[in-house]
Amino acid sequence: MTSQVEEGFTKVPNDLLEALARMRINGEARQLLDVILRKTFGWNKKEDWIPLSQFCLLTGIKKPNVIRGLKTLVEMQIIIKTDNRKSITWRINRSFSTWKPLSKLITLSKPITSVIENDNKSLSELIPSKESTKERISKEKKKSAIASPEALRLSGILFDSILKGIKNTRLEKFNSAKRENTLKLWALDIDKLLRIDGQKPSLVEEVILFSTNDDFWMGNILSGQKLRVKWDALVAKMQRIAAHNSNGGSPKKTAPQIEMPYVPPTMEQMKAELDWQNAEIEAKRQKREAELGGFFD
């Protein structure tokens, strides 16, 4: 159905239309400008109070985009916003010479683009990010840190025990320099066990031998850091085995004989022990399922 003038129209001055024809305005901002034209010139007003809800209703644009589009028109000085605290009114700026056009998009030729990309690449390599700087400082601190001779000895025991317990591990291919660096890094965490956590070297050695001979922990304790993180769980498991053996139970071949006073486990140790038991149950279930040829599928 075609619109008829008799149904209503908006009188827009010719000089305003000509000024708008010379001005590049993006889609959403132009829609909002049309609403202001309709609400002002359409009602023979110089300005009008137009709530954001009306802009959304008449244009179908979401509120955040309406706010952004109106801000663009204000920055271009095409419209003037008057805020008297109680309400906000909008009107067209008839001083066309003060209008500010949007910055034009610059299309770069391929050679120039490639030069910029190469420049940016070289700059990104020269200027480190904050994250890379932190990592570099952390690595430098680790390299400069020196562990105690006892921690280095225990680190060597852990390294050798892993080689004996696990075949085809990547540690086997380490050359002497890489092995030495690995031992130094592991020794830093083991040194924390001795200095900060107050553990005795003899107990640390026992835990290392236990973890590298236990069927479950053998594949989990593969560094000095992991040894310290899982320390409480390892000690809890050793204490449980020691208590079982002291009550006449048959000791496991993989667990060394340890004599130590029984200490009631903490909540963290009990949780670690429960996790270990669940892992053993799941391993047995999977083994049984494999033996039965997928009977439980």
C-alpha positions in Angstrom: 0.0 0.0 0.0 1.5 3.4 -1.0 1.6 6.3 1.4 -0.4 9.4 0.6 0.4 13.0 1.6 -3.1 13.3 2.9 -2.3 10.7 5.6 0.3 13.0 7.1 3.8 14.2 6.3 6.9 15.8 7.8 8.1 19.2 6.6 11.9 19.1 6.4 13.8 22.2 5.3 15.6 21.9 2.0 18.9 23.2 3.4 18.7 20.5 6.1 18.1 17.7 3.5 21.0 19.1 1.4 23.3 19.1 4.5 22.3 15.5 5.3 23.0 14.4 1.7 26.6 15.6 2.1 27.1 13.9 5.4 28.0 10.2 5.7 26.0 8.7 8.7 26.1 5.0 9.6 22.9 3.0 9.5 21.8 2.9 13.1 22.7 6.5 13.7 20.7 7.6 10.6 17.7 5.6 11.9 17.8 7.5 15.2 18.2 10.8 13.4 15.0 10.0 11.4 13.2 9.5 14.7 14.3 12.9 15.9 13.3 14.5 12.6 9.9 12.9 12.9 9.3 13.9 16.5 10.4 17.5 16.0 9.7 18.7 12.5 6.8 16.2 12.2 5.1 18.1 15.1 6.4 21.6 14.2 8.8 21.6 17.2 12.4 22.7 17.5 13.1 20.0 20.1 11.3 17.2 21.8 11.6 14.9 24.8 12.1 11.4 23.4 12.8 8.6 25.9 15.1 5.7 24.9 12.1 3.3 24.9 10.6 5.3 21.9 13.9 5.1 20.0 13.9 1.3 20.6 10.2 1.0 19.6 10.4 3.0 16.4 13.7 1.7 15.1 13.8 -1.9 16.5 17.3 -1.2 17.7 18.4 -2.5 21.1 18.9 0.0 23.9 22.8 -0.3 24.1 23.0 0.4 20.4 20.6 3.3 20.7 22.8 4.9 23.3 25.9 4.3 21.2 24.2 5.7 18.0 22.9 8.9 19.8 26.4 9.4 21.2 27.8 9.3 17.7 25.3 11.9 16.5 26.2 14.2 19.4 29.9 13.8 18.7 29.3 14.6 15.1 27.3 17.7 16.3 24.4 16.9 14.1 22.0 16.8 17.1 22.1 18.6 20.4 21.2 16.9 23.7 19.8 19.0 26.5 19.7 17.4 29.9 17.8 19.4 32.6 17.9 16.5 35.1 14.2 15.9 34.9 14.2 15.0 31.2 16.4 14.9 28.1 15.4 16.7 24.9 16.8 16.3 21.4 17.0 18.7 18.5 18.7 19.1 15.2 21.7 21.4 15.1 20.9 23.9 12.3 24.5 25.2 12.3 25.6 22.9 9.5 29.1 24.3 9.3 29.8 22.8 12.8 28.9 19.3 11.8 31.8 16.9 12.0 31.9 14.0 9.5 32.9 10.5 10.4 36.5 9.6 9.7 36.8 7.8 6.3 37.9 4.3 6.1 41.4 4.0 4.6 42.0 1.1 2.1 45.6 0.1 2.0 47.2 -1.5 -1.0 48.7 -4.9 -0.7 52.3 -3.9 -0.6 51.6 -1.3 2.2 49.6 -3.9 4.1 52.4 -6.4 3.9 54.9 -3.8 5.1 52.7 -3.0 8.1 52.2 -6.7 8.9 56.0 -7.3 8.8 56.6 -4.2 11.0 54.0 -5.3 13.5 55.6 -8.8 13.6 59.0 -7.4 14.3 57.7 -5.1 17.0 55.8 -8.0 18.6 59.0 -9.9 18.7 61.0 -7.0 20.1 58.5 -5.9 22.7 57.6 -8.7 25.2 54.1 -8.8 26.7 53.5 -8.6 30.4 52.8 -12.4 30.6 56.0 -13.3 28.7 58.0 -10.9 31.0 56.6 -12.6 34.1 57.4 -16.0 32.7 60.9 -14.9 31.8 61.5 -13.4 35.3 60.2 -16.6 36.9 62.5 -18.8 34.8 65.5 -16.5 35.6 64.7 -16.8 39.4 64.6 -20.6 39.1 67.8 -20.7 37.2 69.5 -18.4 39.8 68.1 -20.3 42.8 70.3 -22.9 44.4 69.0 -25.9 46.2 70.7 -27.6 49.1 73.1 -30.6 48.4 70.6 -32.9 50.3 67.7 -31.8 48.0 69.9 -32.4 45.0 70.7 -35.9 46.3 67.0 -36.7 46.8 66.2 -35.3 43.4 68.7 -37.8 41.9 67.0 -40.6 43.8 63.6 -39.6 42.4 65.0 -39.4 38.8 66.7 -42.8 39.0 63.7 -44.4 40.7 61.4 -43.2 37.9 63.8 -44.7 35.3 63.7 -48.0 37.0 60.0 -48.1 37.5 58.8 -46.8 34.1 60.0 -48.1 30.8 60.4 -45.9 27.7 60.0 -42.7 29.7 61.2 -39.5 28.1 63.8 -39.2 30.9 65.8 -42.0 29.3 66.6 -39.7 26.4 67.9 -36.8 28.5 71.6 -36.0 27.9 73.8 -35.1 30.8 73.1 -31.4 30.6 69.3 -31.8 30.5 69.4 -34.3 33.3 71.4 -31.9 35.4 69.0 -29.0 34.7 66.0 -31.3 35.5 67.6 -32.4 38.8 68.2 -28.7 39.8 64.5 -27.8 39.1 63.2 -30.8 41.0 65.6 -30.1 43.9 64.1 -26.6 44.4 60.7 -28.1 45.2 62.2 -30.9 47.3 64.2 -28.2 49.1 60.9 -26.5 50.0 59.8 -29.8 51.6 62.9 -29.7 53.8 63.1 -26.0 54.6 59.5 -24.7 54.6 57.5 -27.9 55.3 60.0 -29.2 57.8 60.2 -32.7 56.5 63.2 -34.9 57.3 65.4 -36.1 54.5 65.1 -39.7 55.6 61.3 -39.5 55.4 61.4 -37.8 52.0 63.6 -40.6 50.7 61.2 -43.2 52.0 58.3 -41.4 50.3 60.2 -41.2 47.0 60.9 -44.9 47.1 57.3 -45.7 48.0 55.8 -43.6 45.3 58.0 -44.9 42.6 57.3 -48.5 43.5 53.5 -48.2 44.1 51.3 -49.3 41.3 49.1 -46.2 41.5 51.5 -43.5 42.4 54.2 -44.7 40.1 52.7 -42.8 37.1 51.7 -39.7 39.1 54.9 -38.7 40.9 57.1 -37.6 38.0 58.7 -34.4 39.3 59.8 -32.7 42.5 56.8 -30.4 42.3 54.3 -33.3 42.0 56.0 -34.9 45.0 55.4 -31.9 47.2 51.8 -31.3 45.9 50.8 -34.9 46.7 52.9 -35.2 49.9 50.0 -35.5 52.3 48.2 -38.2 50.2 51.4 -40.2 49.9 52.1 -40.0 53.7 48.5 -41.0 54.4 48.8 -44.1 52.1 52.1 -45.1 53.7 50.7 -44.7 57.2 47.7 -46.9 56.3 50.0 -49.6 54.9 52.2 -49.4 58.0 49.1 -49.7 60.3 47.9 -52.7 58.3 51.2 -54.4 58.5 51.5 -53.8 62.3 48.1 -55.6 62.8 49.4 -58.8 61.2 48.3 -58.1 57.6 50.4 -59.4 54.7 52.6 -56.6 53.5 52.5 -55.7 49.8 55.7 -56.4 47.9 55.7 -52.9 46.5 55.6 -51.1 49.9 58.7 -50.9 52.1 58.5 -51.7 55.8 58.0 -48.4 57.7 57.9 -48.0 61.4 56.4 -44.7 62.5 53.9 -43.6 65.1 50.3 -43.5 64.0 49.0 -40.0 63.5 45.2 -39.5 63.1 44.7 -38.4 59.5 43.5 -34.9 58.6 40.5 -34.2 56.5 42.7 -33.6 53.5 44.5 -36.9 54.0 41.2 -38.8 54.4 39.9 -37.2 51.2 43.2 -38.2 49.4 42.9 -41.8 50.7 39.2 -42.0 49.6 40.2 -40.7 46.1 42.9 -43.4 46.0 40.5 -46.2 47.0 38.0 -45.1 44.4 40.8 -45.1 41.8 41.7 -48.7 42.8 38.0 -49.8 42.6 37.6 -48.3 39.2 40.9 -49.9 37.9 39.7 -53.3 39.2 36.3 -52.8 37.6 37.8 -51.9 34.2 40.1 -55.0 34.4 37.2 -57.3 35.2 35.2 -55.8 32.4 38.0 -56.4 30.0 38.3 -60.0 31.1 34.6 -60.6 30.5 34.9 -59.2 27.0 32.6 -56.2 27.5 29.9 -58.1 29.4 28.8 -55.0 31.2 28.3 -52.8 28.0 
